């Protein structure tokens, strides 16, 4: 079965008025208040994660209570018992919620959580990260668009029926897998690419399609080709058939005034060894601005030259204006897994608070030509921990004697521990030679990760969640004659942490997870607060911060909402100060960005995907 319509509570549903009489959405004649919906992954094209809703405030957030839940589990459980492990942010448009589950895409009544329709997805699961909405035109009704591996699929928003006139029977094969959320900008649908080694389809270029027909509109070469700007940063023929430098983020952002789309691009592959690709390697590890209609290059900013750490910008930039007496500066903020926030002019890509090219350590791996400098923002300061020395090792007084002892054992097993500050290359271990290990911070998954930057115009603050779990590794000669490079990275434990009582505990002194507010008018940090608790530690030492990859949203009610941390809590935090005002334990991990919307009952709702279900909260009805 390709689709299914649910008519619970309604004898019939007309296609032209799909929700009429169901009591689940405002009527078409009733205009929703401004900001009532959450129409795309981060709320708006600018990716600010901001809502105009203000019912929930620091004064009443403690009264939030669960309103409904919806299971994301498949109709037929997998033999291995694995659940959906959702990272989805639902969207709400015209009083209807849309989201992916493990084996289907659904429309829900956002007040009750009741299904309005479901579309089972055959031949592979839908992206677990979200769906997109196209508003339609004079000839076509609104559509829901989503990815299922290589397939871009279009459904009727009103019914969940496939749009058979889109592509081939409602689907377009984009050529490479993309595991995230399409960006809908006008009639253009932008998708990225997930291209680990060996991926079918190869090159990880971003692509755009016509939302009406599915026809391909443009493709951007993420590895600069002959005759293109940046091609000279690939020495020799190192650009040929190069994997990586792909646009894998969960979402994209766009400047509607300037018709620019911003592509965050990942590291070249192979990653830890770059001896076969001397040079800066554009557009790897860059944010690139392209023309929305044609995909033509406009400008780029590279956050790492010749990356060896897979420390790409994992989320597209958030767009905002910086007030000045002579007129606002159009700006953006883009984070990297290397721990930095770059604030750039979004028209030109020029740094607003300065970027310095500073010398960094050179690699001792034979044949590796590390780039001699890397770009460091003058302001703001790093969002995460970017260096390590022996005094940073956790002690029993910081956490617990058991934790400190386990970390001391880990350090002893690593041999010589090497950290030369930010962008420390992986050390070379010669066969039969002494043990040596590079310890890099923030770590292999960041720093800031895929959740994105939130921005609040009322305070002028950009909000960044960052974690610190150091990465361990070293380089050895490749043992396999078919290896992609002569040297390869090895690890014992991949991360600088231990597990006690089933809980991962980083081995440097806390904090391990923080939320930072940056005043974009100055580039300075306004506040920084630890987020997350480690309940297995003794009383008085539990406020360590916890790892997480998602991010916060911010509302006109003066609140941030975040559920990223692995202590399974959804929190409300005062945007002006960083003060936590409410926390709710979730049944699963909220490894997703939350969202908020106004229900047809007039109440503001807050929703989060928590591993295998979506849960919504609201203040008590009056």
N, C-alpha and C positions, 0 to 999 in steps of 0.2 A: 504493500500500500504506500503510495507516495504522499498522501495528505489525509488529514482528518479534521472535520469541523465538529466542535462541541456546541450543543445547544441547551446546556443545562439552564433551566429557568426560563427558556424561551421556546415557544412552539415552532418558530421559524425565524430566520435571520435573512433580511434582504441584503443583497450585495451592495446596493447603493447606499444603504443605511445600516451598516453591519452591526451596530450596537444599539439601534433604536429599540426601546422597550425593555432592555436588559438591565437597566439601572446600574450600569457599570461605567459610564462615562458621560461627560456633559454632552448635551445635544449639539448638533452642528450649528444651530442658530445662536448658541451661547458662547461668546468669546471667553477663552480662558484668561485669567489674569496674567500679566507679564511675569515671566519667570516660573510659571506653574509647571512646565515640562522640564525634562532632562533629555534633550533630543539626540544627543550623541555621546560618545564614550566619555569625554571630559567635560560635557555640558555645553561647550560651544566650540566654534572653529578655532578660536585662539588657544584652546587647551588649558584654560585657566582653572578648571575645576571649581568654578564659582557659581553660586546660586543666589538669586535675588530674594529668596524666601527668608522670612525673619521671625516666624512664629516661635521657633525653638531658640532660646537664648541662654546665656550663662545662668540666668536666674531660675529658669524652669527646666533645664535639661535633665536634672535628676528625676523628673517625673516621667521621662520616657518609658514606655512599656511596649512589649511585643504586640503587634497588631495581627500578623499572620505569617505563615511560613509556606514555602512551596518546595517540594522535593525535586532535585535535579537528577536523581538516579534513573538509570535506564529501565524501560519496561521489562526487558529480559536481562537480568544481572549477568555480568561477564563470568566465565568459569573461574578466573583468577580472583574474583571478588573485588576487583578494583572499582572504585567509584569515580565520579566525574572530576574530582579535584578541581573544581571550578575556579577560574580567575575572572569571571565575567562581571562587568558592570552593566546592569540592565539599562535600557533607555525607556523613557515615557514620552509619547507624542499624542496630543489630543486626547488625553485621558486613558490611554492604553499602554501597558507595559509590554515590551518585547525583549526576549533574551534566549540564549541557547541553553539547552540541557544536554545530558550525556548523549542522547540519541535523537534529539529533536530540537526544533525551534518552536517557541510558543508565544502566544499573546495572552496576557493576564489582565484581569480587572485589578488595578493597583490599589484599590481600597480593601478588597477581600482576599486577593491572591487566587481567585477562581479562574480556571482556564476558560478562555474564549475560543481559541482554536489551537491546534497543534499540527505541526508538519513533521512527521517522521523522516529522518534523513537516512537514506540507504547508501551503501557503498562507501562508508566511512563516516566518522563522527563530525558534527559541526565544530567549528572553532569554539573552544571553551572560554573565549575571552569577550565575546560580544557580537552584536549585529549592528547594522546601519540602516538608516531610513532615508528614502528619497521621496520628496513631497509630491511627485507627479507633475503633469502639465495639463494643457487643455484637452489632450486626447487620451491621457493615460492616468490611471488611478495610482495612489501612493504605493510604494514598494518597500519590502524589507530585503536587504542584501546581506549576505554572509559568506564566509569561506568554509569549505570542507576540503582540506588539503589543497589540491590544485584547482578545485572547482569554485568559481564565483557563481553563487546561486541567487536568483531573484524570486520573491514570493509576493502575492497580493497582500498588502498590509491589512486589508479588511477581512480576508478569509483564510490566508495561508496557502491558497492554491498556487501552483507554479505559474510563472509568467512564460508561457510557451513561445512568445515572440522574442524573448531575450536569449541571445546566443542560440544554442542548439537545445530546444525543448526546455528552456529555463536555466541553462547552465553555460558557463564559459570556462574552458580549460585554459588557465593562465600560463601553463608550461612549467611552473615550479610550485612547490608547496608554500602557502602563506598561512600561518596559524593564528592570525589576529584579526583586527577589525578594519574593514574598508573605510576610507574617508569619502564621503559624498560632498562634493563641492559643485553647486549648480547641477549640471548634467554630467559631470565627470566623476567617475569612481576610481579612486587611487588605491592600489594594493601593493604590498611589499613582497618579500621573499625570504624563506628560511632555507639556507643552503649550507648545511654542515657537509664535511667531506663525504663524497659518494652520493650526494643527493641527485636524484633523477631531475633533469632539467638544467642543472648547472648554474649558470651565472645568476647572481642575485639582484638583478635590476628591479627598481620600482617600475610599475606599469600603470596605465590609466585606460579605462574603458568607458564607453557611452552608457549612461544609466538607462537609456531608452531601448537600445538595441543590443548592447553587449559588444559592439564593435570596438576594436582596439583603437585608442586615440594617440597614445605616445608611450615611449619607453625611454628611461634615462640610463645612460651607461655609467654605472657606479665605479667602474674601473676606466679611467680616462683613456680613450682610444686615440689612434694616430690622428693628428690634426685638431684634437680637442684640448682645451685648457687643462693643464695638469698632466698631460701625457709624458712630459719629460721627467716626471718624478718616479717613473718606472724605468730603471736602467736596462739596457739591452731589450730582450724580448720578454721580460718578466711579467708584462701585462697580459700576455697571450693566455686565454682560457683560465684566467685567474678566478678562483672561487673566493667567496667572502665579499667584503665591502658591501654587504647586502643590507637592504632596508627591512629589518625584522620587527620594528617596534609594534606595540599593541595598538597604536593609533598614529595618525598624522595630524598636523595643524596647518592652518592656512590664514593668510592675511587677505581678507575680502576686499579691502580698499586698494590694495596693490596687485591683486590677483597672483599672489605667490603661495606656493606650497613648500613646506620645509621637510626635507628628507634627512633623518639621522641615519648614518651609514656605519656599518660594523667594521670589524678588523679583517684584513686579508687572511686567506687560508693557504697554506699552513700558517699557524699563528705564532707559536713560541720560537720558531726559527725562521729568520728572514734573510738568510744568506743567499737565497735565490732571487731576492727582490730588493737590491740596494736602492735607496732613495726614500723620499717621504711617503710615496704610495698613495696618491690621491685617487679616489676620494674616500679612502678608508679612514674611519674614525673622524668623519666630518659631519657637520650639518650643512646641507646644500639647499639653496633657494632656487626653485625652478618655476617657470611660467606655468600657471594652472592649465591653460588651454593647450599648450604645445609641449610641455616638459623641457623647454629650452633652459639651459644653464643661465643663472643670473649672478650668483656669487657663492662662495663657500668659506667655511672656517674650519680648519683642521685642529682637532683637540689633542691628537697624538700623532707624531710623525713616526712612520715605520713601526707600527705597534707590534709588541711581543707579548702583551699581557691580556689580550681580549678585553680591554677596558674601554669599550666603545661608548658613545652617547646612547644609552638604552631607550630613551624616550625622546620624542620630538620636543622642540622648545615651546614654552608658554609665552604668549605675546602680551605685552602691556606697554603703556606709555609712562615715561618718566617726566614729571613736571619740571619745567624750567621757566624763568621769568620771560625768556625770549620765545617760548613756545615748547610744547611737549616734544620729547624725543621718542620716536617710534622704536621700541626695544623688544628684545626677547631674552629669555633665560634658558640655557640648555645645560643640563647636568651630564656628568660622565661617571662611569664606574670607577675611574681613578680618583674620584672624590672632590671634583671641582665643579663650580657653577660659573659659567661664562655668560656675562651680560653684554649683548651685542646690539648694534643698530640693526634693526630688522630690514631696512632698505638696502644696506650696503655690506653687512657682516663685520663692520669695524667695531673693535672693542670700545666700550664706553668708559670703563675705568682702567683701561690699560692691560696689556698682556706682555709679559717679558719672556724672551727666549733665553732660558738658563741652561748652562751646561749640566749634563747628567752623566752618571757612570757609564763606562763602556763595557761591552760584553767581552768575556774571555773565551767564548765558544769559537772554535776554528771556523773561519769563513763568514762569521756574522759581522756585519757592518752596522752597528747600532747608530741611530741618528744622534749627532753630538749634542743637540739641544732639544728641549721640549717647551711648549707654551704654558706659562704659569700666569693666571690672573693676578693682577696687582690687588684688586678687590673684586669680590669678597674673599675672605680667607677660606681655606678648605672646608668643605661640608663634612668630611670624615677624617679619620686618622690616616696620615700619609707617610709615616716613618715609624721606626722601631729601634729601641736599644735595650740592653739587658735590664735596665731599671724599670722597664715597662712590664716585666713579667709579673703576673698576679701573685699575691701573697695570701697566706691564711687569714690575715687581718682584713684583706679586701673582700674575701668571699667565704672560704672555708679551708681548713687544713687539708681535707681530702682533695679538694679541687686543686689547691696549690701543689700538692705532692704529685698528682697526676700530670699536671702541666710541666713540672720539673723533669719528670720521666720522659715526657714527649721531647722537651728541649735536648735532653741528653742523647736521645736516639737520633738526632738530626746531624750530629757532627758540628762542624763550624757553621754557625748561623750568620748569614750575610744580609745586611740591609744598609744600603748607601743612600737612603732617602727615597723620595718619589722616583718612580720609573727605574727601580733597580733591576738590571737584567738577571735572568736565570743563570746561576753559576754553572760552570762545566765540571763534571765529575769524570775524571779519567778512569779507564778500566784499571782496577786494582789500586787506585789512588784513595786518598782519605775521603771520608764522607764530608760533603759540603752541601748546604741547603740555603737557598734564597727564601727569605720571609718578606713578603710584600704586603703592604696595606694600601687601601682598605681591604682588598681581597678579591678573589676571582669573580664574585657576583656583586661587587660594589661594597661600600659607597651607596650613592643613589642608584636605583635600578629603574625598572620599567614603569613605575607608577606615574612619574611626571611631577612637574612643579605646579603648585597651586598659587594663585595670585588674588589678592584682595585690594581693590582700588581704594577702599575706605581707609585702610591703614597704610597702604603703599608697600605692603610686605609680600615678598615671594617666600613660599614655604617649601622646604625640602626635607624629606625623611632620608636618613642615611644610617647604614649599619657598618660595623667594623668586625670582620672575621678574617684574619690574615690568611694569605695564600702561601702554600709551601711548594717548592719544586726545584728541580735541577735538570741540566741537560746531559745526555749521554749519546754516544754513537748509536745510530739506529741499527737494530739487530736484523731487521727484515730487509732483504734486497729490494723488495717492492715498496719500501717506505717512501712517502712523498718528499722527504728531505733526509740528508745524511745524518742529522742530529734530531733527537726528539726529547720532549719533556717527560720527566718521570716524577712521581710523588710517592711518599709512603702514605701518610694521611694527607689529603689534598688541602686541608684547612688547619689553621692554628687553633685547634680546639680539641676538647676531650668530651666524652659522654659519661655522665654519672647519673644513675637512677633514670636513665632514658632521656635525659635532658642534655642538649649540647651546650657546652660552656666554653666560650673563648678563653684563651690563655693569657691575654693581656689584661691589665687592670680595667675595670668598667669606667665609663659607660660603653655599652655594646650596640646601642640603638638610640638615635637622637633625632629630634625634630628641630629644625633651625628656621628662624624667621630673618630674612634679609631685607633691610630697608633699601629699596631699589633707587631711591632718591640720592643715596650716599654710597651705596655699595657695602655698607657696614652691617654687621650682625646686630639685629635688634634684640633678640633673645634666643636662647638655645636650651632645650629641656630634654631630659632623659625620658624615653617612652618604653615601657615594658617592665615586667617584674619576673624574677626567677624564684618561684615559690619553693623550690627544693633547698634553697640556701637558708641559713639561720635568720631569725627575725632581726630586723635592723640592717640587713645586708641584701635584701631582695630587690631593691630598686636599682637594678643594674642596666636597664635597657635591654631590649631583645632584638634579635635579627628580624628583618622583614624586607620585602622587595616592592610592595605596593606603596601607595601615597595617600595624602589627605585631600579632602575637598574643603571648601570654605564657603560660608553663607553670610548673607546680609544680617543675620542675627548675631554676628560677632563670634561665630564658632567654627572651629575646625573639627572634622570627623575623620577618624583614621582607625583602621583595623588591621594594619600590615603585620604587626608583630606576632611571633609564634607563641605568645602566651594566650592566644585565643580570646582576645578582648576587643570590643568596639568601644572607642573612647570619644568623648567630646572635650575639646580643649579651647580655652578662651584665646581668640586670635590675637588680641592686643598684648597679652602677657605670657602665654604658654601654660597657664594654669589649667590643670585637669579638673573638670567639673562633673564628669560622669563617666562611668565605665561599666560595661555589661559583658559578662562572660558568655561566649558563644559556644554552641555545641560542637563546632568544628572551627578550623582556622579561617579567619577572614583574609585570605591571601588574594585580595582584590581591592580595587578602589571602590568606596561607597558612592552612593548617589542620593539625591533628595528630590521631592516633587510635591505638588499640591494635589490632594485627592478631590474627587467630586463631592465629598462630604465637607470640604472646606478646611481639612486638617493637613498640615505639613507632615510628610512621611520621610523616613530615612531607611534605606535598604542596603543590604550587604550580602554578597554571596559568601557563604561559610562552608567551604569544602563540597558538601553534597546537597545543600539546600540554600534557598534565598530566604532571608528573614527581614521583615519590615517592622519598624517602630514608629510610634506616634505618641503625642501627648494625649491624655485622657479626653474623651469627648465631653463638651460642656453640657 
